[in-house]
Amino acid sequence: MLRLRPGASAAYDEAHRAVWPEMLALLKRAGISEYSIYRRDELLILALRAEDFDATWSRIENDPVNLKWQQAMAPFFAPNEGLRPGERFPMLEEVFYLP
């Protein structure tokens, strides 16, 4: 879960209509097979499939393409609150899935 700063929704949506090809390639190379971002007003819910989230994110987080993307996206986000020890993002536990 992430929260956008008030007024950032349109620019955030626009940025995600044209995600850099090298960022998309990095996500797939790191082991992400599916990735969706849902938005309701300023609330974002990120849903992705990866065999091991921590291992996958470790391959992504310090990659130069990701660092550049995160720098470009940073102005859109409100500060993260409520992180639990060791969390990179506030995480949700899946309690139901219908394949």
N, CA and C atoms as a LAMMPS dump frame, in Angstrom:
ITEM: TIMESTEP
0
ITEM: NUMBER OF ATOMS
297
ITEM: BOX BOUNDS ff ff ff
-5.0000000000000000e+02 5.0000000000000000e+02
-5.0000000000000000e+02 5.0000000000000000e+02
-5.0000000000000000e+02 5.0000000000000000e+02
ITEM: ATOMS id mol type element x y z
1 1 1 N 0.846 -1.172 0
2 1 2 C 0 0 0
3 1 3 C 0.891 1.234 0
4 2 1 N 0.497 2.213 -0.754
5 2 2 C 1.158 3.512 -0.761
6 2 3 C 0.076 4.575 -0.847
7 3 1 N 0.426 5.78 -0.51
8 3 2 C -0.513 6.895 -0.6
9 3 3 C 0.142 8.007 -1.396
10 4 1 N -0.623 8.53 -2.363
11 4 2 C -0.144 9.662 -3.157
12 4 3 C -0.355 10.961 -2.392
13 5 1 N 0.461 11.919 -2.712
14 5 2 C 0.243 13.264 -2.178
15 5 3 C -1.024 13.82 -2.83
16 6 1 N -1.786 14.64 -2.116
17 6 2 C -2.973 15.256 -2.724
18 6 3 C -2.598 16.001 -4.007
19 7 1 N -3.382 15.782 -5.039
20 7 2 C -3.158 16.459 -6.314
21 7 3 C -2.183 15.75 -7.243
22 8 1 N -1.599 14.62 -6.823
23 8 2 C -0.594 13.935 -7.646
24 8 3 C -1.183 12.826 -8.518
25 9 1 N -2.465 12.533 -8.371
26 9 2 C -3.064 11.37 -9.042
27 9 3 C -2.938 11.416 -10.556
28 10 1 N -3.264 12.515 -11.175
29 10 2 C -3.236 12.588 -12.642
30 10 3 C -1.819 12.39 -13.181
31 11 1 N -0.844 13.031 -12.571
32 11 2 C 0.547 12.89 -13.025
33 11 3 C 1.056 11.469 -12.786
34 12 1 N 0.67 10.865 -11.662
35 12 2 C 1.069 9.49 -11.372
36 12 3 C 0.484 8.538 -12.413
37 13 1 N -0.797 8.688 -12.712
38 13 2 C -1.438 7.847 -13.724
39 13 3 C -0.75 8.021 -15.07
40 14 1 N -0.444 9.244 -15.432
41 14 2 C 0.226 9.522 -16.706
42 14 3 C 1.588 8.834 -16.763
43 15 1 N 2.349 8.9 -15.685
44 15 2 C 3.663 8.252 -15.646
45 15 3 C 3.529 6.746 -15.846
46 16 1 N 2.45 6.163 -15.365
47 16 2 C 2.286 4.722 -15.469
48 16 3 C 1.635 4.279 -16.78
49 17 1 N 1.201 5.221 -17.587
50 17 2 C 0.764 4.875 -18.944
51 17 3 C 1.971 4.696 -19.854
52 18 1 N 3.141 5.14 -19.389
53 18 2 C 4.361 5.051 -20.199
54 18 3 C 5.548 4.652 -19.317
55 19 1 N 5.419 3.538 -18.6
56 19 2 C 6.533 3.063 -17.775
57 19 3 C 7.699 2.747 -18.705
58 20 1 N 8.87 3.157 -18.282
59 20 2 C 10.067 2.949 -19.102
60 20 3 C 10.245 1.472 -19.444
61 21 1 N 10.555 1.158 -20.693
62 21 2 C 10.781 -0.242 -21.075
63 21 3 C 11.873 -0.912 -20.238
64 22 1 N 12.917 -0.166 -19.893
65 22 2 C 13.987 -0.764 -19.094
66 22 3 C 13.528 -1.074 -17.66
67 23 1 N 12.547 -0.325 -17.151
68 23 2 C 11.995 -0.623 -15.832
69 23 3 C 11.13 -1.873 -15.899
70 24 1 N 10.326 -1.993 -16.953
71 24 2 C 9.507 -3.192 -17.137
72 24 3 C 10.389 -4.434 -17.273
73 25 1 N 11.478 -4.308 -18.025
74 25 2 C 12.404 -5.431 -18.206
75 25 3 C 13.055 -5.817 -16.88
76 26 1 N 13.416 -4.84 -16.068
77 26 2 C 14.015 -5.119 -14.762
78 26 3 C 13.041 -5.892 -13.875
79 27 1 N 11.783 -5.473 -13.841
80 27 2 C 10.791 -6.166 -13.019
81 27 3 C 10.669 -7.628 -13.419
82 28 1 N 10.591 -7.887 -14.725
83 28 2 C 10.473 -9.269 -15.201
84 28 3 C 11.753 -10.054 -14.919
85 29 1 N 12.897 -9.438 -15.169
86 29 2 C 14.183 -10.098 -14.936
87 29 3 C 14.369 -10.467 -13.461
88 30 1 N 13.818 -9.651 -12.574
89 30 2 C 13.952 -9.885 -11.135
90 30 3 C 13.011 -10.974 -10.636
91 31 1 N 12.035 -11.372 -11.457
92 31 2 C 11.169 -12.469 -11.067
93 31 3 C 9.714 -12.111 -10.844
94 32 1 N 9.297 -10.936 -11.287
95 32 2 C 7.892 -10.558 -11.149
96 32 3 C 7.153 -11 -12.405
97 33 1 N 6.121 -11.838 -12.209
98 33 2 C 5.38 -12.354 -13.357
99 33 3 C 4.098 -11.57 -13.613
100 34 1 N 3.541 -10.973 -12.599
101 34 2 C 2.333 -10.162 -12.738
102 34 3 C 2.47 -8.982 -11.781
103 35 1 N 1.992 -7.815 -12.198
104 35 2 C 2.08 -6.638 -11.332
105 35 3 C 0.944 -5.704 -11.697
106 36 1 N 0.094 -5.398 -10.736
107 36 2 C -1.001 -4.452 -10.937
108 36 3 C -0.939 -3.388 -9.858
109 37 1 N -1.334 -2.182 -10.215
110 37 2 C -1.475 -1.099 -9.243
111 37 3 C -2.914 -0.616 -9.34
112 38 1 N -3.597 -0.624 -8.2
113 38 2 C -4.971 -0.148 -8.124
114 38 3 C -4.97 1.165 -7.358
115 39 1 N -5.801 2.117 -7.804
116 39 2 C -5.859 3.413 -7.13
117 39 3 C -7.298 3.765 -6.807
118 40 1 N -7.521 4.253 -5.614
119 40 2 C -8.782 4.872 -5.21
120 40 3 C -8.403 6.196 -4.584
121 41 1 N -8.697 7.276 -5.29
122 41 2 C -8.267 8.606 -4.869
123 41 3 C -6.748 8.575 -4.687
124 42 1 N -6.254 8.814 -3.485
125 42 2 C -4.802 8.819 -3.274
126 42 3 C -4.26 7.481 -2.767
127 43 1 N -5.122 6.513 -2.469
128 43 2 C -4.662 5.22 -1.963
129 43 3 C -4.268 4.315 -3.122
130 44 1 N -3.069 3.743 -3.047
131 44 2 C -2.591 2.79 -4.041
132 44 3 C -2.457 1.417 -3.386
133 45 1 N -2.907 0.394 -4.077
134 45 2 C -2.694 -0.985 -3.667
135 45 3 C -1.875 -1.633 -4.782
136 46 1 N -0.706 -2.135 -4.436
137 46 2 C 0.18 -2.785 -5.388
138 46 3 C 0.058 -4.289 -5.19
139 47 1 N -0.212 -5.009 -6.258
140 47 2 C -0.352 -6.463 -6.203
141 47 3 C 0.584 -7.061 -7.239
142 48 1 N 1.475 -7.943 -6.777
143 48 2 C 2.4 -8.573 -7.714
144 48 3 C 2.608 -10.023 -7.347
145 49 1 N 3.041 -10.781 -8.321
146 49 2 C 3.355 -12.192 -8.123
147 49 3 C 4.869 -12.342 -8.237
148 50 1 N 5.455 -12.918 -7.199
149 50 2 C 6.881 -13.232 -7.183
150 50 3 C 7.062 -14.442 -6.285
151 51 1 N 7.983 -15.298 -6.641
152 51 2 C 8.241 -16.501 -5.842
153 51 3 C 8.627 -16.132 -4.414
154 52 1 N 9.501 -15.142 -4.268
155 52 2 C 9.989 -14.704 -2.953
156 52 3 C 10.141 -13.185 -3.017
157 53 1 N 9.205 -12.458 -2.406
158 53 2 C 9.197 -11.001 -2.52
159 53 3 C 10.512 -10.379 -2.073
160 54 1 N 11.024 -10.784 -0.914
161 54 2 C 12.251 -10.17 -0.405
162 54 3 C 13.433 -10.408 -1.339
163 55 1 N 13.578 -11.62 -1.85
164 55 2 C 14.665 -11.909 -2.789
165 55 3 C 14.483 -11.121 -4.083
166 56 1 N 13.248 -11.064 -4.576
167 56 2 C 12.967 -10.317 -5.802
168 56 3 C 13.28 -8.846 -5.617
169 57 1 N 12.797 -8.266 -4.515
170 57 2 C 13.024 -6.835 -4.305
171 57 3 C 14.493 -6.534 -4.075
172 58 1 N 15.236 -7.465 -3.494
173 58 2 C 16.676 -7.269 -3.316
174 58 3 C 17.387 -7.145 -4.657
175 59 1 N 16.887 -7.85 -5.673
176 59 2 C 17.473 -7.744 -7.012
177 59 3 C 17.109 -6.422 -7.688
178 60 1 N 16.018 -5.807 -7.272
179 60 2 C 15.521 -4.584 -7.909
180 60 3 C 16.029 -3.323 -7.229
181 61 1 N 16.019 -3.287 -5.895
182 61 2 C 16.123 -2.023 -5.163
183 61 3 C 17.365 -1.191 -5.448
184 62 1 N 18.514 -1.778 -5.717
185 62 2 C 19.712 -0.977 -5.966
186 62 3 C 20.121 -0.921 -7.427
187 63 1 N 19.281 -1.445 -8.291
188 63 2 C 19.566 -1.375 -9.726
189 63 3 C 19.466 0.084 -10.175
190 64 1 N 20.397 0.563 -10.997
191 64 2 C 20.369 1.975 -11.426
192 64 3 C 19.062 2.397 -12.089
193 65 1 N 18.425 1.509 -12.849
194 65 2 C 17.15 1.85 -13.492
195 65 3 C 16.087 2.089 -12.42
196 66 1 N 16.029 1.206 -11.419
197 66 2 C 15.051 1.378 -10.349
198 66 3 C 15.333 2.64 -9.547
199 67 1 N 16.588 2.896 -9.24
200 67 2 C 16.913 4.097 -8.46
201 67 3 C 16.467 5.357 -9.196
202 68 1 N 16.662 5.374 -10.513
203 68 2 C 16.235 6.527 -11.326
204 68 3 C 14.701 6.625 -11.347
205 69 1 N 14.006 5.464 -11.486
206 69 2 C 12.535 5.446 -11.488
207 69 3 C 12.005 5.918 -10.143
208 70 1 N 12.563 5.405 -9.043
209 70 2 C 12.102 5.797 -7.712
210 70 3 C 12.31 7.292 -7.478
211 71 1 N 13.409 7.827 -7.969
212 71 2 C 13.659 9.266 -7.847
213 71 3 C 12.594 10.055 -8.617
214 72 1 N 12.212 9.563 -9.801
215 72 2 C 11.188 10.24 -10.602
216 72 3 C 9.804 10.138 -9.942
217 73 1 N 9.531 9.032 -9.237
218 73 2 C 8.224 8.817 -8.619
219 73 3 C 8.112 9.432 -7.226
220 74 1 N 9.218 9.663 -6.54
221 74 2 C 9.208 10.126 -5.144
222 74 3 C 8.325 11.345 -4.891
223 75 1 N 8.302 12.34 -5.779
224 75 2 C 7.469 13.514 -5.493
225 75 3 C 5.962 13.219 -5.408
226 76 1 N 5.535 12.077 -5.938
227 76 2 C 4.11 11.742 -5.929
228 76 3 C 3.636 11.178 -4.594
229 77 1 N 4.547 10.635 -3.774
230 77 2 C 4.153 9.853 -2.608
231 77 3 C 4.142 10.633 -1.311
232 78 1 N 3.112 10.366 -0.511
233 78 2 C 3.062 10.849 0.868
234 78 3 C 3.996 9.956 1.69
235 79 1 N 4.464 10.426 2.842
236 79 2 C 5.35 9.592 3.668
237 79 3 C 4.665 8.292 4.084
238 80 1 N 5.456 7.202 4.1
239 80 2 C 4.946 5.907 4.56
240 80 3 C 4.837 5.913 6.076
241 81 1 N 3.695 5.512 6.565
242 81 2 C 3.491 5.418 8.009
243 81 3 C 3.074 3.999 8.342
244 82 1 N 3.385 3.57 9.525
245 82 2 C 2.928 2.267 9.994
246 82 3 C 3.714 1.09 9.477
247 83 1 N 4.963 1.314 9.039
248 83 2 C 5.772 0.173 8.62
249 83 3 C 6.097 -0.693 9.824
250 84 1 N 6.01 -1.989 9.627
251 84 2 C 6.4 -2.936 10.665
252 84 3 C 7.9 -3.208 10.526
253 85 1 N 8.55 -3.689 11.578
254 85 2 C 9.984 -3.972 11.479
255 85 3 C 10.308 -4.861 10.281
256 86 1 N 11.27 -4.429 9.475
257 86 2 C 11.705 -5.187 8.313
258 86 3 C 10.902 -4.982 7.052
259 87 1 N 9.798 -4.232 7.106
260 87 2 C 8.98 -4.014 5.904
261 87 3 C 9.597 -2.929 5.029
262 88 1 N 9.564 -3.183 3.726
263 88 2 C 9.958 -2.164 2.756
264 88 3 C 8.758 -1.275 2.414
265 89 1 N 7.574 -1.903 2.412
266 89 2 C 6.299 -1.253 2.137
267 89 3 C 5.299 -1.794 3.146
268 90 1 N 4.218 -1.071 3.444
269 90 2 C 3.163 -1.687 4.249
270 90 3 C 2.591 -2.866 3.445
271 91 1 N 2.616 -4.039 4.019
272 91 2 C 2.226 -5.244 3.287
273 91 3 C 0.827 -5.696 3.692
274 92 1 N 0.134 -6.292 2.739
275 92 2 C -1.172 -6.898 2.971
276 92 3 C -1.021 -8.403 2.913
277 93 1 N -1.767 -9.112 3.713
278 93 2 C -1.771 -10.571 3.68
279 93 3 C -2.965 -11.028 2.846
280 94 1 N -2.715 -11.876 1.878
281 94 2 C -3.808 -12.406 1.074
282 94 3 C -4.611 -13.376 1.913
283 95 1 N -5.902 -13.133 2.015
284 95 2 C -6.773 -14.01 2.784
285 95 3 C -7.747 -14.78 1.874
286 96 1 N -7.794 -14.407 0.593
287 96 2 C -8.646 -15.121 -0.35
288 96 3 C -8.139 -14.872 -1.748
289 97 1 N -8.165 -15.935 -2.568
290 97 2 C -7.785 -15.833 -3.973
291 97 3 C -8.63 -16.816 -4.758
292 98 1 N -9.26 -16.369 -5.82
293 98 2 C -10.018 -17.236 -6.717
294 98 3 C -9.283 -17.278 -8.041
295 99 1 N -8.635 -18.403 -8.356
296 99 2 C -7.895 -18.482 -9.637
297 99 3 C -8.819 -18.598 -10.835
